[in-house]
Amino acid sequence: MSISVRLLTAIIVFFLSYSHCYTRQPEHFEGDRPKLVFGIVVEKMRYDYLERMWDSFGDEGFKKLVREGAFCRNASFDYLNNQTSPGYTTIFTGVNPSEHGVISNVWYDRLSGSAVESHSDKKVTAVGGSFENGQRSPANLKIETVGDRMRKFQNFKSRVYSVSMSSRGAVFSGGFSANAAWWFDVNSGQWMSSSYYIDSLPGWVKDFNSKNFPEKYSQRAWEPLMGPEKYFSQYGSDDKSGLFKHNLRQLSRKSDDFELLRESPFGNVLTRDFAISLILNENLGNEGYTDKFILGLSATGDIGQKYGVFSPELQDAYLRLDQEIAHILRFLDENFGKENVLVFLTSDQGAAYPEEYIKTSKIPSGTFSQAAATALLRSYLNASYGEGDWVEAYHSRQVYLNRLQIEESNIQLGEIQMKSARFISNMTGVGRTFTAEVLTSNNFTGGLDYRVQTGFNPGRSGDVILYLRPGWQERSVTEEATNQPVKDSHVPLVWYGGNVNNTIINRPVNMTDIAPTISFLLNMPYGSDFSGQPLMELAR
């Protein structure tokens, strides 16, 4: 056989083999896709809660997830300003606030000259519930979520739903194309949504609301679930005699106020009940395509905020939550089977140590007053540049300067930013300051500078960003509440389901890794749009 004939034969064989490999679809892909992706976000859950309460947990809740799933021991958020809105958004977009744009729960909008709620949308109206709690949508989000990608990938045949007592959690975990996001209206005691998603309440939601569960739960007394020996004492004390008893209705300021449900474990029970009702009534996971459901559990976060991270109330809330997790896992197993679900549990943010605890440990601490700080800065800039309204606003440890006046005064923006930053850095309790010009003109790769930069968005962030020293709290302008600026960004992350390896991952995991991991496990495309990387260790 001549060389040319042999060469031609080889080319034909190559192309036939290549064509076969290219057109053949892996037979296992469709079978490996779960029927349902079920995400659980426990708000303000520190990683060490698992360790501290491990011995008191049962075998079918948190322990089952950890023992039978993939446990990421070193998962954390990689930006500084940990709050609910950026936490949920980072989890489900796979990018940091610098890219998705949700930099905090509230930020200052220069165009309107007012503070903006992260999920506020004046173009939509309430569907069920009260008017003021209904103008909610993901309109302020700058990038799609993994749920949006799922729907596009499956020709919009898959369904995406999110449920949380917190409207922030529900909106940002659902994304742009969610079939519906549901949240709890404390004014009416009803589950509600907005016209962004639906035009009217489905019949099953009306039926659920008509059963008046919030009123029934509000009549209950909240007492310790277990004996005193199951609760560790606060701040090193051995006294456990002060265990609590709370009657929600007696504590409430109004007979029809359901705000306190959000500060009791019954809020999580109510959320779980509504979530299961949604899955059954919408027939999720049973129509041939992978559906996504996100359950945001906000009550534990509110309990920790009110009573403290070492309080018996918070411990009891987690012992009860452990039972709720067990209930959910049984429900998923009975209705879908473990092999047909992909479950993950994480948190939107950590939680800071309370002021009392810091004081007992003799760590330097104090309170930073934003009102006093901005007043001093205004006086300083008046002395430097003449009388003027140089400071427009202050939100979430960010100073917004009056850029219009700066421009009209022919002052270099970078100059006044730096001058303001240096002045603020001398204030008691301030660790460091960062200017918008420095953050936009540099590319940091690690350390505090990087964490500030990943939370900075040029169109929404301030001109000067403050980092308070560890142990220092920030007091709001109204002097009604204090906010911890530095929260523990280390949070739990556990994966569970039929296509998840039973393993422990000790290496650092970024919370931006969650969305690309979901894409990877669903055999969906994932590329440079994600900041994070899929956790390859999970796949069987």
Secondary structure in CASP SS format (residue, H / E / C, confidence):
PFRMAT SS
TARGET T0000
AUTHOR 0000-0000-0000
METHOD secondary structure of the structure
MODEL  1
M C 1.00
S C 1.00
I H 1.00
S H 1.00
V H 1.00
R H 1.00
L H 1.00
L H 1.00
T H 1.00
A H 1.00
I H 1.00
I H 1.00
V H 1.00
F H 1.00
F H 1.00
L H 1.00
S H 1.00
Y H 1.00
S H 1.00
H H 1.00
C H 1.00
Y H 1.00
T H 1.00
R C 1.00
Q C 1.00
P C 1.00
E C 1.00
H H 1.00
F H 1.00
E H 1.00
G H 1.00
D H 1.00
R C 1.00
P C 1.00
K C 1.00
L E 1.00
V E 1.00
F E 1.00
G E 1.00
I E 1.00
V E 1.00
V E 1.00
E C 1.00
K C 1.00
M C 1.00
R C 1.00
Y C 1.00
D H 1.00
Y H 1.00
L H 1.00
E H 1.00
R H 1.00
M H 1.00
W H 1.00
D H 1.00
S H 1.00
F C 1.00
G C 1.00
D C 1.00
E C 1.00
G C 1.00
F H 1.00
K H 1.00
K H 1.00
L H 1.00
V H 1.00
R H 1.00
E H 1.00
G C 1.00
A E 1.00
F E 1.00
C E 1.00
R E 1.00
N E 1.00
A E 1.00
S E 1.00
F C 1.00
D C 1.00
Y C 1.00
L C 1.00
N C 1.00
N C 1.00
Q C 1.00
T H 1.00
S H 1.00
P H 1.00
G H 1.00
Y H 1.00
T H 1.00
T H 1.00
I H 1.00
F H 1.00
T H 1.00
G C 1.00
V C 1.00
N C 1.00
P H 1.00
S H 1.00
E H 1.00
H H 1.00
G C 1.00
V C 1.00
I C 1.00
S C 1.00
N C 1.00
V E 1.00
W E 1.00
Y E 1.00
D E 1.00
R C 1.00
L C 1.00
S C 1.00
G C 1.00
S E 1.00
A E 1.00
V E 1.00
E E 1.00
S C 1.00
H C 1.00
S E 1.00
D C 1.00
K C 1.00
K C 1.00
V C 1.00
T C 1.00
A E 1.00
V E 1.00
G C 1.00
G C 1.00
S C 1.00
F H 1.00
E H 1.00
N H 1.00
G C 1.00
Q C 1.00
R E 1.00
S C 1.00
P C 1.00
A C 1.00
N C 1.00
L C 1.00
K C 1.00
I C 1.00
E C 1.00
T C 1.00
V H 1.00
G H 1.00
D H 1.00
R H 1.00
M H 1.00
R H 1.00
K H 1.00
F H 1.00
Q C 1.00
N C 1.00
F C 1.00
K C 1.00
S C 1.00
R C 1.00
V E 1.00
Y E 1.00
S E 1.00
V E 1.00
S E 1.00
M C 1.00
S C 1.00
S H 1.00
R H 1.00
G H 1.00
A H 1.00
V H 1.00
F H 1.00
S H 1.00
G H 1.00
G C 1.00
F C 1.00
S C 1.00
A C 1.00
N C 1.00
A E 1.00
A E 1.00
W E 1.00
W E 1.00
F E 1.00
D E 1.00
V C 1.00
N C 1.00
S C 1.00
G C 1.00
Q E 1.00
W E 1.00
M E 1.00
S E 1.00
S E 1.00
S C 1.00
Y C 1.00
Y C 1.00
I C 1.00
D C 1.00
S C 1.00
L C 1.00
P C 1.00
G H 1.00
W H 1.00
V H 1.00
K H 1.00
D H 1.00
F H 1.00
N H 1.00
S H 1.00
K C 1.00
N C 1.00
F H 1.00
P H 1.00
E H 1.00
K H 1.00
Y H 1.00
S H 1.00
Q C 1.00
R C 1.00
A E 1.00
W E 1.00
E C 1.00
P C 1.00
L C 1.00
M C 1.00
G C 1.00
P H 1.00
E H 1.00
K H 1.00
Y C 1.00
F C 1.00
S C 1.00
Q H 1.00
Y H 1.00
G H 1.00
S C 1.00
D C 1.00
D C 1.00
K C 1.00
S C 1.00
G C 1.00
L C 1.00
F C 1.00
K C 1.00
H E 1.00
N E 1.00
L H 1.00
R H 1.00
Q H 1.00
L H 1.00
S C 1.00
R C 1.00
K C 1.00
S C 1.00
D C 1.00
D C 1.00
F C 1.00
E H 1.00
L H 1.00
L H 1.00
R H 1.00
E H 1.00
S C 1.00
P C 1.00
F H 1.00
G H 1.00
N H 1.00
V H 1.00
L H 1.00
T H 1.00
R H 1.00
D H 1.00
F H 1.00
A H 1.00
I H 1.00
S H 1.00
L H 1.00
I H 1.00
L H 1.00
N H 1.00
E C 1.00
N C 1.00
L C 1.00
G C 1.00
N C 1.00
E C 1.00
G C 1.00
Y C 1.00
T C 1.00
D E 1.00
K E 1.00
F E 1.00
I E 1.00
L E 1.00
G E 1.00
L E 1.00
S C 1.00
A H 1.00
T H 1.00
G H 1.00
D H 1.00
I H 1.00
G H 1.00
Q H 1.00
K H 1.00
Y H 1.00
G C 1.00
V C 1.00
F C 1.00
S C 1.00
P H 1.00
E H 1.00
L H 1.00
Q H 1.00
D H 1.00
A H 1.00
Y H 1.00
L H 1.00
R H 1.00
L H 1.00
D H 1.00
Q H 1.00
E H 1.00
I H 1.00
A H 1.00
H H 1.00
I H 1.00
L H 1.00
R H 1.00
F H 1.00
L H 1.00
D H 1.00
E H 1.00
N H 1.00
F C 1.00
G C 1.00
K H 1.00
E H 1.00
N H 1.00
V E 1.00
L E 1.00
V E 1.00
F E 1.00
L E 1.00
T E 1.00
S C 1.00
D C 1.00
Q C 1.00
G C 1.00
A C 1.00
A C 1.00
Y C 1.00
P C 1.00
E H 1.00
E H 1.00
Y H 1.00
I H 1.00
K H 1.00
T H 1.00
S C 1.00
K C 1.00
I C 1.00
P C 1.00
S C 1.00
G E 1.00
T E 1.00
F E 1.00
S E 1.00
Q H 1.00
A H 1.00
A H 1.00
A H 1.00
T H 1.00
A H 1.00
L H 1.00
L H 1.00
R H 1.00
S H 1.00
Y H 1.00
L H 1.00
N H 1.00
A H 1.00
S H 1.00
Y H 1.00
G C 1.00
E C 1.00
G C 1.00
D C 1.00
W C 1.00
V E 1.00
E E 1.00
A E 1.00
Y E 1.00
H E 1.00
S C 1.00
R C 1.00
Q E 1.00
V E 1.00
Y E 1.00
L E 1.00
N C 1.00
R H 1.00
L H 1.00
Q H 1.00
I H 1.00
E H 1.00
E H 1.00
S C 1.00
N C 1.00
I C 1.00
Q C 1.00
L H 1.00
G H 1.00
E H 1.00
I H 1.00
Q H 1.00
M H 1.00
K H 1.00
S H 1.00
A H 1.00
R H 1.00
F H 1.00
I H 1.00
S H 1.00
N C 1.00
M C 1.00
T C 1.00
G C 1.00
V E 1.00
G E 1.00
R E 1.00
T E 1.00
F E 1.00
T E 1.00
A H 1.00
E H 1.00
V H 1.00
L H 1.00
T H 1.00
S H 1.00
N C 1.00
N C 1.00
F C 1.00
T C 1.00
G C 1.00
G H 1.00
L H 1.00
D H 1.00
Y H 1.00
R H 1.00
V H 1.00
Q H 1.00
T H 1.00
G C 1.00
F C 1.00
N C 1.00
P C 1.00
G C 1.00
R C 1.00
S C 1.00
G C 1.00
D C 1.00
V E 1.00
I E 1.00
L E 1.00
Y E 1.00
L E 1.00
R C 1.00
P C 1.00
G C 1.00
W E 1.00
Q E 1.00
E E 1.00
R E 1.00
S C 1.00
V C 1.00
T C 1.00
E C 1.00
E C 1.00
A C 1.00
T E 1.00
N E 1.00
Q C 1.00
P C 1.00
V C 1.00
K C 1.00
D C 1.00
S C 1.00
H E 1.00
V E 1.00
P E 1.00
L E 1.00
V E 1.00
W E 1.00
Y E 1.00
G E 1.00
G C 1.00
N C 1.00
V E 1.00
N C 1.00
N C 1.00
T E 1.00
I E 1.00
I E 1.00
N C 1.00
R C 1.00
P C 1.00
V E 1.00
N E 1.00
M H 1.00
T H 1.00
D H 1.00
I H 1.00
A H 1.00
P H 1.00
T H 1.00
I H 1.00
S H 1.00
F H 1.00
L H 1.00
L C 1.00
N C 1.00
M C 1.00
P C 1.00
Y C 1.00
G C 1.00
S C 1.00
D C 1.00
F C 1.00
S C 1.00
G C 1.00
Q C 1.00
P C 1.00
L C 1.00
M H 1.00
E H 1.00
L H 1.00
A E 1.00
R C 1.00
END
